Amino acid sequence: MSTTPRIRPCLWFDDQGEEAARFYTGIFPNSRIVSTTRFGEAGFEIHKRPAGSVMTVTFELDGQQFTALNGGPIFTFNEAVSLEVHCASQEEVDYYWERLGEGGDPAAQQCGWLKDRFGVSWQVIPTAMERMFDDPESPATQRAMNAMLQMKKLDLAELERAYAGGD
């Protein structure tokens, strides 16, 4: 049995919360649907959802809990909040970039950021970038930053080449 974490992000969807939770749990290891709640008769005049339809889905992505709320079209996602996926290798970057980007907005891809088919923004980033970007004054960091600014999906080998000073 899972315990409720003190802080759990809640993602507001129009009516695709269950679909999104299933999509995300199919991508990340150690992921699952934890529970689903449904609308009842009470509050119909406010939420306008049929009794029995999905209200919330609690799910885990690699052990991190989230809630998907079917709250209606009032609010939508924007780039002010994104979910970071830290990747140990280019293979992981490629995998998460491709899977999360399936059906997403290709125009919203830049510097490791992408927008999925539900409008959620993700950053798919190699963990090696922490080392490369730790000194904003160094020429190596400047080269890596300039290389990154030219990319959509991040290319770890190219970032490492730029950081090292290679062509």
C-alpha positions, 0 to 999 in steps of 0.5 A: 500500500502506498502512502500519500506523500506530503507534496504531490503534483496535480495535473489539470486536464479537461477530460483526458486524465485517465488517458494521460496517466495510462500513457505516462505509466506505459513509458516510465519504469516503476510506474503504476496507476494507484487509484481512481475516483469518480464523480457522483451526483453531488456537484453536477451543477458545478462540474457538469460531469456525468456520475461515474466518470473519472474525476481523479487518477493517482499514479506513480512515475518511477515512484513519484506520485501525481494526480490527474484531475479531470477539471474541464477546459477552464485551465490548460498547461503552459511552459511555466511548469515542466517535468524534468526527466534526467537521463544517464545516457543518450539512449535514455534521452532518445527513448524518453524524447520519442515516447513523450513526444508521440503526438505532441507539438513539434513546434514546442521543441527546443533545448531539450523541452517538448510538449506532449499530446496533452499539452504537458511540457517536459525537459528531457536532459542528460545528467551530464549537463549539470557538470557542463553548466556548473560554471557560467564563466568558463569557456567550456560552459559557454561552448556547451550552452551555445551548442545546446541552444541550437538543438531540439532533442539534446545530443550528449556527444555533441554537448560533450564535444562542444564542452571539450572544445572540439569542432 
